[in-house]
Amino acid sequence: MASRSADQRDSRESKNGTPQLDAVSLAIVEQLQEDGRRPYAAIGKAVGLSEAAVRQRVQKLLDQGVMQIVAVTDPLTVGFRRQAMVGVNVEGDVESAADTLAAMDECEYVVMTAGSFDLMVEIVCEDDDHLLEVINKRIRAVPGVRSTESFVYLKLKKQTYMWGTR
């Protein structure tokens, strides 16, 4: 019975519909942020659960969209030699423009912002010609896009996903 009530407590929803994670689920997330290939048995030992309970919790976290387990690559080593952050100003429905941009394969990160830009979009391209095509022919063609400003990456100094769960 104790295991069942612990599973019920692992992720209640808050008032805004986002999961509220208990300390054990947060500890599991932190373990996977350190090493996404860490065995469930090792995670279980660190957080005080069985391997099966960890497996269930991880699946629930994945199903709820709390986290993803992915391989992070260096774009240069896999053929993408040009990255840029593009600030986008939109007239009208910002969410509609954000949804359209998020559907583009080259757009790896799309966030609605307050400030100088309505959207910030990180794009990853094969080369400068590809970057030009994405910005000029695709992003600027999205209904409502009024203007863009591009910040081309010269060198990536830090990319980490180790912010923990605070």
Order of alpha helices (4+ residues) and beta strands (2+ residues): alpha-beta-beta-alpha-alpha-alpha-beta-alpha-beta-beta-alpha-beta
